[in-house]
C-alpha cells in the first residue's frame, strides 16, 4: 500500500486517517471516536466499546469486519490501527452517545463519494482544497501557494517511493532534514514556535514559509534526480543540499528586507472563530 492511498481528512477540525483498501475507504476507528467524543483516551474508549458491543450482540459483530491496517502515527511511524469502512462505522457510531453522531454519518457518506469522484477526476481534489481553505478565511495568495507546495511535496514523495524510501519513518526523517536545513529548526520546533499540537504545520505557515518549504523540496527532488539518489543514505545528502539552497535564499531575502521569514503566526484563532 503506497502513501498515495493514505490520506488525512478533517471533521470539525479533527484529523482522521483513512486508506483506500479493497476498493473502498477504511477510516481509523480511534480517530473517529476522538472526533465524536474528544475523549482523552480514545483507545481505551474503543476497547470498552468493543466489549460492550460483544456483550450486547452475543458474538463478534459488528467489529468482526474491523481491518487492521498500518497507518502513519503522530511520530511518523507506521503502526497497525483498527479501521472500518463506512458501513461498519455507521453501526459503531450508533453506539456512541454524541450530538455529533448524525453530522458524522453525513460527513462519512459525503467524503467517500467525493474521493471516488477525485480518483476519476483529480482536479476535483484541488477544487475541494481551495474551497476548504477559502472557508477558513485564507487569502487567494496563500491558497495558491499551499496548493502549489502540496504538488511539489507529492512529486518529491513519489520520487522517494520509487527509490527505496519507506513511507512513514523514512519520509519523516528526510522531511525533517530538509526543514531543519532551510529553516534552522526541526519540524517539531517550528510547530512549538507556532503553539501547534496535532495540527498540520503547513496549514499554519505564512505564505513566505510555504514558498521556502516548496523551494527546499523542489531543490531536493531535482538534486536527487540528478544523482539518481537511491535509499535513505543517498537521499539524506540530497535533502540536506536541497534545504541548503532554500536557506541561502531565505537569508538573502531576510538581509534585503530586514524581516524574518520564520514566524510564530498561526491560524488557530481564526479557524476557531470560523468553525464556531
C-alpha positions as CSV (number, residue, x, y, z in Angstrom):
1,X,0.0,0.0,0.0
2,X,1.5,3.3,-1.0
3,X,1.3,6.7,0.7
4,X,-0.9,7.9,-2.1
5,X,-3.6,5.5,-0.8
6,X,-3.4,7.1,2.7
7,X,-4.9,10.5,3.4
8,X,-5.9,12.8,6.2
9,X,-9.3,14.3,6.2
10,X,-10.9,16.7,8.6
11,X,-14.2,16.6,10.6
12,X,-14.8,19.7,12.6
13,X,-11.0,20.4,12.7
14,X,-10.2,16.8,13.9
15,X,-7.8,14.9,11.7
16,X,-9.0,11.5,10.6
17,X,-6.7,9.0,8.8
18,X,-8.1,6.9,6.0
19,X,-6.8,4.4,3.5
20,X,-8.0,3.0,0.2
21,X,-8.2,-0.8,0.7
22,X,-10.1,-3.5,-1.2
23,X,-11.8,-0.9,-3.4
24,X,-13.2,1.2,-0.5
25,X,-12.2,3.7,2.1
26,X,-11.2,2.5,5.6
27,X,-11.1,5.1,8.4
28,X,-9.2,4.9,11.7
29,X,-11.7,4.0,14.3
30,X,-9.7,5.7,17.0
31,X,-9.7,9.0,15.1
32,X,-13.4,8.7,14.5
33,X,-14.0,8.1,18.3
34,X,-11.8,11.1,19.2
35,X,-13.7,13.3,16.8
36,X,-17.0,12.3,18.2
37,X,-16.2,12.2,21.9
38,X,-12.9,14.2,22.3
39,X,-12.0,11.5,24.9
40,X,-8.6,12.0,26.5
41,X,-8.1,8.2,25.9
42,X,-9.9,7.2,22.7
43,X,-8.0,3.8,22.6
44,X,-9.5,2.9,26.0
45,X,-12.9,4.2,24.9
46,X,-12.8,1.9,21.8
47,X,-11.6,-1.1,23.9
48,X,-14.5,-0.6,26.3
49,X,-17.0,-0.1,23.5
50,X,-15.9,-3.4,21.8
51,X,-16.6,-5.3,25.0
52,X,-20.0,-3.6,25.3
53,X,-20.9,-4.4,21.7
54,X,-19.8,-8.1,22.1
55,X,-21.9,-8.4,25.2
56,X,-24.9,-6.9,23.6
57,X,-24.7,-8.9,20.4
58,X,-23.5,-12.2,21.9
59,X,-20.9,-12.6,19.1
60,X,-18.2,-10.9,17.2
61,X,-20.5,-8.4,15.4
62,X,-20.1,-5.6,14.5
63,X,-16.4,-5.4,14.8
64,X,-15.6,-8.7,13.1
65,X,-15.3,-6.5,10.0
66,X,-12.7,-4.3,11.6
67,X,-9.5,-4.4,9.4
68,X,-6.1,-3.8,10.9
69,X,-4.1,-1.5,8.6
70,X,-0.7,0.2,9.1
71,X,-1.2,3.9,9.3
72,X,1.1,6.8,10.0
73,X,1.1,7.9,13.6
74,X,1.9,11.3,15.1
75,X,5.6,10.3,15.3
76,X,5.7,9.4,11.6
77,X,6.0,5.7,12.3
78,X,3.6,3.1,10.7
79,X,1.5,1.2,13.2
80,X,-1.3,-1.3,12.9
81,X,-4.6,0.5,13.6
82,X,-8.2,-0.7,13.8
83,X,-10.0,0.6,10.7
84,X,-13.5,0.2,9.3
85,X,-15.4,1.0,6.1
86,X,-18.3,3.4,6.1
87,X,-21.0,0.8,6.6
88,X,-19.3,-0.7,9.7
89,X,-18.6,2.8,11.1
90,X,-22.3,3.7,10.9
91,X,-23.0,0.8,13.2
92,X,-20.3,1.7,15.6
93,X,-21.3,5.4,15.7
94,X,-24.9,4.4,16.6
95,X,-23.4,3.0,19.9
96,X,-21.7,6.3,20.8
97,X,-23.8,8.9,22.6
98,X,-22.7,12.1,20.9
99,X,-24.5,15.1,19.4
100,X,-22.0,14.8,16.5
101,X,-23.2,11.3,15.5
102,X,-25.6,12.3,12.8
103,X,-23.3,15.0,11.3
104,X,-20.5,12.4,11.3
105,X,-22.6,9.9,9.4
106,X,-23.4,12.5,6.8
107,X,-19.8,13.6,6.6
108,X,-18.6,10.0,6.1
109,X,-21.1,9.4,3.3
110,X,-20.0,12.7,1.6
111,X,-16.3,12.1,2.0
112,X,-16.5,8.6,0.5
113,X,-18.4,9.8,-2.5
114,X,-16.1,12.8,-3.1
115,X,-12.9,10.7,-3.1
116,X,-14.4,8.3,-5.6
117,X,-15.0,11.3,-7.9
118,X,-11.5,12.6,-7.3
119,X,-9.9,9.3,-8.5
120,X,-11.7,9.7,-11.8
121,X,-11.0,13.5,-12.0
122,X,-8.0,14.6,-9.8
123,X,-8.8,18.3,-10.5
124,X,-11.8,18.0,-8.2
125,X,-9.4,17.4,-5.3
126,X,-7.7,20.7,-6.0
127,X,-11.1,22.5,-6.2
128,X,-12.1,20.9,-2.9
129,X,-8.9,22.0,-1.2
130,X,-9.3,25.5,-2.5
131,X,-12.9,25.7,-1.2
132,X,-11.9,24.3,2.2
133,X,-9.1,26.9,2.7
134,X,-11.4,29.7,1.4
135,X,-13.9,28.8,4.1
136,X,-11.2,29.0,6.7
137,X,-10.5,32.6,5.6
138,X,-7.2,32.1,3.8
139,X,-6.2,34.6,1.2
140,X,-6.1,33.7,-2.5
141,X,-2.3,34.1,-2.5
142,X,-1.9,31.8,0.5
143,X,-4.2,29.2,-1.0
144,X,-2.4,29.2,-4.3
145,X,1.0,28.7,-2.6
146,X,-0.4,26.0,-0.3
147,X,-1.7,24.0,-3.3
148,X,1.5,24.5,-5.3
149,X,3.5,23.4,-2.3
150,X,1.5,20.3,-1.9
151,X,2.0,19.5,-5.6
152,X,5.8,19.8,-5.1
153,X,5.6,17.7,-2.0
154,X,3.7,14.9,-3.8
155,X,6.3,14.9,-6.6
156,X,9.1,14.5,-4.1
157,X,7.4,11.7,-2.2
158,X,6.6,10.0,-5.5
159,X,10.4,10.1,-6.2
160,X,11.2,8.7,-2.8
161,X,8.7,5.8,-3.1
162,X,10.3,4.8,-6.4
163,X,13.9,4.9,-5.0
164,X,13.7,2.6,-1.9
165,X,12.5,5.1,0.7
166,X,9.9,3.7,3.0
167,X,6.8,5.7,3.7
168,X,6.3,6.7,7.3
169,X,9.5,6.9,9.3
170,X,12.0,7.4,6.5
171,X,9.8,10.1,4.9
172,X,9.7,11.8,8.3
173,X,13.5,11.6,8.6
174,X,14.1,13.2,5.2
175,X,11.4,15.8,5.7
176,X,13.0,16.9,9.0
177,X,16.4,17.1,7.4
178,X,15.1,19.4,4.6
179,X,13.1,21.5,7.1
180,X,15.9,21.9,9.6
181,X,18.4,22.8,6.9
182,X,16.3,25.6,5.3
183,X,14.6,27.0,8.5
184,X,17.3,26.0,11.0
185,X,14.8,24.3,13.2
186,X,13.1,20.9,13.2
187,X,9.5,20.4,12.3
188,X,8.6,19.9,16.0
189,X,10.5,23.1,17.0
190,X,8.6,25.0,14.3
191,X,5.3,23.6,15.5
192,X,6.2,24.5,19.1
193,X,7.0,28.1,18.0
194,X,3.5,28.3,16.5
195,X,1.8,26.7,19.5
196,X,0.6,23.8,17.4
197,X,-0.1,20.3,18.7
198,X,-1.9,17.8,16.3
199,X,-2.4,20.4,13.6
200,X,-0.7,20.2,10.3
201,X,2.3,22.7,10.3
202,X,1.9,23.6,6.7
203,X,-1.7,24.6,7.2
204,X,-0.4,27.3,9.7
205,X,2.6,28.5,7.7
206,X,2.7,32.0,6.3
207,X,2.9,32.4,2.6
208,X,6.6,33.1,2.8
209,X,7.2,29.9,4.9
210,X,5.3,27.9,2.3
211,X,7.3,29.4,-0.5
212,X,10.7,28.4,1.1
213,X,9.4,24.9,2.1
214,X,8.4,24.3,-1.6
215,X,11.8,25.7,-2.8
216,X,13.6,23.3,-0.5
217,X,11.6,20.3,-1.6
218,X,11.8,21.2,-5.2
219,X,15.6,21.6,-5.0
220,X,15.8,18.3,-3.1
221,X,13.9,16.4,-5.8
222,X,15.9,17.9,-8.6
223,X,19.3,17.1,-6.9
224,X,18.1,13.6,-6.1
225,X,17.1,13.1,-9.7
226,X,20.4,14.4,-11.0
227,X,22.4,11.8,-9.0
228,X,19.7,9.1,-9.1
229,X,19.8,9.1,-5.3
230,X,18.5,5.7,-4.0
231,X,18.0,4.6,-0.5
232,X,18.0,6.6,2.7
233,X,21.7,7.4,2.9
234,X,21.9,8.9,-0.6
235,X,18.6,10.8,-0.2
236,X,19.8,12.3,3.1
237,X,22.6,14.0,1.1
238,X,20.1,15.4,-1.4
239,X,17.7,16.5,1.4
240,X,20.5,18.5,3.1
241,X,21.7,20.1,-0.1
242,X,18.2,21.0,-1.3
243,X,17.4,22.5,2.1
244,X,20.6,24.5,2.0
245,X,19.7,26.1,-1.3
246,X,16.5,27.4,0.3
247,X,18.3,28.5,3.4
248,X,20.7,30.7,1.3
249,X,17.7,32.2,-0.5
250,X,15.9,32.8,2.9
251,X,18.9,34.5,4.4
252,X,19.4,36.7,1.4
253,X,15.8,37.8,1.5
254,X,15.9,38.5,5.2
255,X,19.1,40.6,4.8
256,X,17.5,42.6,2.0
257,X,14.1,43.2,3.7
258,X,15.1,43.2,7.4
259,X,12.2,40.8,8.1
260,X,12.4,37.2,9.3
261,X,10.8,34.5,7.3
262,X,10.2,32.1,10.2
263,X,7.1,33.3,12.1
264,X,5.2,32.3,15.2
265,X,2.0,33.3,13.5
266,X,-0.7,30.7,13.2
267,X,-4.4,30.5,12.1
268,X,-5.7,28.8,15.3
269,X,-7.8,31.7,16.5
270,X,-9.2,32.4,13.0
271,X,-10.1,28.7,12.4
272,X,-11.9,28.6,15.8
273,X,-13.9,31.7,15.1
274,X,-15.0,30.3,11.7
275,X,-15.8,26.8,13.0
276,X,-17.9,28.2,15.8
